[in-house]
């Protein structure tokens, strides 16, 4: 599709234009290596490099349409140069305009918070599909256009990819789209220009402080998503989280709440729980769900509330929800032939690990031991490392500390950071095995009949990132090898 620069930038304020804005382009790029005579190049300041430094190179490649924050000193006479205050924000607005505002042609719901985003977004996608509607999904695990799956590289893709895929969703007849909205994507304006019909807040705990620097900045990033919703949208928040009401303070959207403890628009109550699932009361209706744990009860409440807010019948929603199963790597149970149970979960924050351990301990019998295998990722928030180890030893009989994705760091340094949070008695119940494969094998071998082994941190991931090299590694595959199933 070809569009003029003028049409693409039409919704931007405070622009300065040099040259012919009637020039037609067939695409928008922000990677200088992809700039061609047919594209519009957007120069962005990144963490590692600045696109403005490559404008001269872009001109050499024949590109003649540029959007930037600082006008270049030299440029070809036939170039069209558009200067804006913030190219990150501008890219979202322009990408939406270029692809014909696809988010306005579907019901788009965003899910934000520290934990639960993947489960909620994915199950909303599966729920609406089961109810007979074609839907799209953007999640940490995978993206879907109808039933067409593509692997995800980011929790929330860049603005061009988002709009391009939404355009494809519309073309494929999708009526709904569900999206994980990360704090990074909010701050970086990747969702600028999107028209959301609803937003869901799950919870917020310490995470990504390597990026946001302070917890207050992290909270403000999440809140900015709800601040941007319009009066025709709905905003559903978990009021059992102490920051749940904060999210809705300045939103123009319809405010709705969910809770397991207090009066709310969507009130839940766990009636009975086992490793097979839970009987839950949703407002006044009761249903059995194939999910375990209070954290999943919150997720299911958020899904129920969003589906009802989208106009689905509450009874139909519960019937469909009762047939769904957990998302890959989210409290995924694997049982051996000799009575051991392994649970693979993505829990990679202290709060998420606490939730999973508490869930297991609430269901397991006194005779069943809990063994926990856990690590922390490299090049990420170091403050949570001792907290992760502390949560593990508080709730488990035995803990095996191991590598997660060490990335550029020495895994021994990461494990030492984790052990720094433990006292002598706690260290006595802790093994340290750097090799994750050996750690999993050791934990499963030490387990006896009836014991539960929690393998936390990687969940659905099928790789391990060591020194910039991603090698195939899947916790679930390792479990099945040891269990010989």
Secondary structure, DSSP 8 states (H G I E B T S, - for coil): --EEHHHHSTT-SS-EEES-TT-EESEEE-SGGG--TTEEEE--B-SS-BGGGGHHHHHHTT--EEEESS--S---TT-EEEE-S-HHHHHHHHHHHHTT-GGGGSEEEEEESSSSHHHHHHHHHHHHHHTT--EEEE-SSEEEETTEEEE-SSSS--HHHHHHHHHHHHHTT--EEEEE--HHHHHTTTTTT---SEEEE----S--HHHH-SHHHHHHHHHHHHHT--TTSEEEEETTSTTTTGGGTT--SEEEEEESSS--SEEEEEEEEETTEEEEEETTEEEEEB--SHHHHHHHHHHHHHHHHTT--HHHHHHHHTT-B--TTSSEEEE-TTS-EEEEE---SHHHHHHHHHHHHHHS-TTS-EEEEE---TTS-TTHHHHHHHHHHHH-SEEEE--S--BTS-HHHHHHHHHTT--HHHHTTEEE-SSHHHHHHHHHHH--TT-EEEEES-TT--EEEETTEEEE--HHHHHHHHHT-
